[in-house]
Amino acid sequence: MNGIVELQIWQFLSVYLLLFVVLGIFLKMKLNQTKKLLLSSVMMTIQLIAAGFVLTFIFERPHPAFTIIYLSAMLVFASYQVVSKNRKLNRKFKISIVLSLWSSGTLVLAMFVGVIVGVSIFNPQYTIPLGGMIIGNAMTGINLGMKTFTESIATQRNKLENLLNLGVDPKRILLPHVNQALETALMPTINSMMGMGIIFLPGMMTGQILSGTNPTTAILYQIAIMIAICSTVCLAVFGALIFGYRTLYNSRKQFVSFLQES
């Protein structure tokens, strides 16, 4: 197999012509997301270019400290993104979210790199890109799960309080909402797994094939990373919800907080 074709700057810039098509549709239909699309495109470009320079520096000077710093930065940024979108949750709930994200992400990543791939966890070539995929998907899963949970609680708040006044245990009241949120958070990952290989070729596998990797090896990596991603999303969302929902009531089985800062 041939190696990957390196893009010239004019070839790379030509892809932005497609973005102008999207912008044209947005303007034609008078959609409200035009500025957001432009901002996200600019931020993506700047962030990825900066990441490219940083990763080049790290790969040329592999050191455990650099890998730990980069991985920690990803976890901090992911935690900030999740917490910033759930500002109304009480402090203990937010702590549950952050701890679940960090613990599930690092544990699954360590197992994947150290056991499945069989290289050092401090190897930046594997830990950083695989960590990005695992942590990024966990962040998305938690965001989706928390959105489902908080909206469900908010829309049925009066019903939940009436059930509590009737003597129903808070755990029985809240657990159905936890289950619904967990199912919703996992659905995109499960749907992706069902369509892979037939409907589309996933990003990791496509990248490896383009770089000249044997398709069989790329397939094995892709299957392994999808199972790792599914496991991380499940563990992160489950931990965030199962420990977080308990912060909404006290030892006397009274709701102390729904979506307000404590």
N, C-alpha and C positions, 0 to 999 in steps of 0.2 A: 504493500500500500504506500501511496505517496504521502509525504508530510503535508501539514496544513499550508495553504496559500496565505502569505502575509499580505495584509491590505495596505495599499498606498493611501496617503492622506486624502487624495481626491476620491478614491473609492469609498473610504469611510464617510466622508462628508456627503456623498450622494444619497446616503440612506435618509438624511434629513428631508429630502424631497418628499418622502412618504409622510413625514410629519406635517408638511404644509398641506397635503391633501386632507389630513384629519382636521387641521385648523380651519380649512376652507369649509368643511362640513359643519364644524362647530359654529362658525360665523354665519353660515347660511341658515342654520336652524336656530340661531340665537340662543345657544346653550350657555349656561352660566359657568361652565367649567373651563372656558378658554384660558383664563389667566392661570388656573391651577395646572392645566396641561403644559403650558409654557414653563411655569416655575418648576414643575416636577421634571421636565425634560432637561432643563438647565442644571438643576441640582443633581440629577442622575449622571449627567455628563461630567460635571466637576468632581463629584464624589468618586466615580469610577476611575477617572484619570488620576486623581490623588491616590486612590487605593493601588493603582498600577505602579506608581512610583514607589510607594511604601513597600509593596510586596516584592518589587525588584530588589530594593535595598535589603529586605529580610532574606530573600532567597540567595542573594550573593554573600550574605554574612549570617548564615544560620546559627542562631543561638537560642537556647531555651527561654531566656528573658524576653526576647522579641516576640516569640510565639505566645507566651503568657500575656504580655501586654496587649497584643492585637486581639487575642481571644477575649480578654477581660473587657476591652473597649467594645467589642461586639455585644457582649452580655449587658454592659452598662447602657449602651444605646438602645438595645432591644427592651430592657426594663423601663427605660424612660419613655419609649414609645407606647408601651402598654399602660403604664401608670398615668401618663398624660391624657390618654383617652378614657380613663376611668377615674377622673378626679373626685367624683361624688362618693366613691367608696370610702369606708372608714379606714383608718391607718392600719389596723391589724389585717384587714382584708388585702390591702396593698402589699403588705409584707409577705403574706401567703403567696401572692402572685409572683413576686420577685424571687422568693426562695424556691418555688416550684420550677420557675423558668431556669434558674441557675443550676439547680441540682439535676433536673432531668436532662438538660442540655449537656452538661459536663460528663455525667455518668454514661450516657449513650454514646457520646463522642469518644470518650476514653475507651469504651468497649470496642467501638467500630475500628478506631485507628490501631489500638494496641492488640486486639484479639483477631478481628476479621482481616484487616490489612496486614497486621503483624509487624508494624514499625513503631518507632518511638512516638509517644504522644507529643513530644516537643518538635517533631519533624514538621516544619512549616508547610512543606509541599502538600501534605495530606491534611494536617490538622486545621489549617486556616480555611481552605475552600470547603472542606466537609463540614467544619464547624459553622460556616456561614449558611450552608444549606439547612443544617439541622436546627440551629438557633433561629434562623429566619422563619422557617415553617412553624416552629413552636410559638414564636411571637404572633404570627398571623392566626394560629389556632386559638391562642389565649384571647386575642382581641375579639375574634368571632364568638367564642364561647361566652366571654364576659358581656358582650353586647346583647346576646340572646338572653342571658340570665338577668341582667339589669332591666332590660325592657319588659321581660315577662313579670318580674317583681313589681315594677312601676305601674304597669297597666292593671295588675290584679291586687294592688295593695289593700284596697278596702275588703276584698274577699278574704285575703290572708289574715287580716286583723280580725274579721268576724269569726273565722275558723278558730283562731287562737282564743277569742273570748268564749267560744263554745267548749273549750277545754282540749282541743286537738293539739298534740305534741308538735312543737315547732319543727322538729326533724321530719315528721311526716308531711308537714305543710311545704317545706322547702325542697325536699329531696326530688320530687317530680320536676321541679324547675332546674335542678342541678343535672338530672339525667337528660333533659331536653337540650340544655346548653352543651353538654358533652357530645351528644349525638350530632348536633349542628356543627360543632367545631371540627369533628372528624370527617364529616361528609365530603368536603372538597378533596381531601387526601384519598379517601376510599374511592371516590369517583375517578380520580386521576389514575389510581392503580388499576381500575377496571378497564380503562381505555388505552393504557400504554401498550405499545408494540403493534397495535392494530390501527387505532385511530391516529395516534401521533407518536413520535419518538421524543422522549423527554430530554431536557437540556443537558444533563450530565452525560448521557449516552451519546447525544449528538456531538457535543464538544470533544469527547474522546475519539469518536470515529473521524471527525474532521482533522484531528491531530495525528491520525495514522494508526491509532490503537486497533488491534484486532476486534471485530464486532462481538465475538464471543466474550472476550474480556470485558468489553464495555457493557454488555448485557448483564454479566455477573455483578459488576459494580453497581449498575442501576437498580437491580433487584434488591441488593443489599442496602443501598442508601434509602430506597423507598420504605423498606421495612423499618429501618432506623428512624426515618422521619415520622412514620405512622406511630411508632412506639413513643417517640419524644413528645409528639403532639398530645397523645393520649395521657401520658404521665404528667405533662405540664398542666394541661387543662384540668385533669382529675385532681391533682394536688391543689391547684389554685382554688377550685370550687369546693372540694370536700373539707378543706381547712378554712376557707374563706367564709362559707355560709354559716359556720358555727359562730362567727363573730357578730352575727345579726341578732342573737338572743343571749340572755344571761342564764345563770344557774337556776333562777326562779321561773325559767321558761317564759320570759317576757321579751318581746322584741325591743331591743335597745337602740337599734339603728337599722334603717333600710339602705338608703343611698345618701346619707348625710355624713359629713365629717364628724368623727367622735372626738 
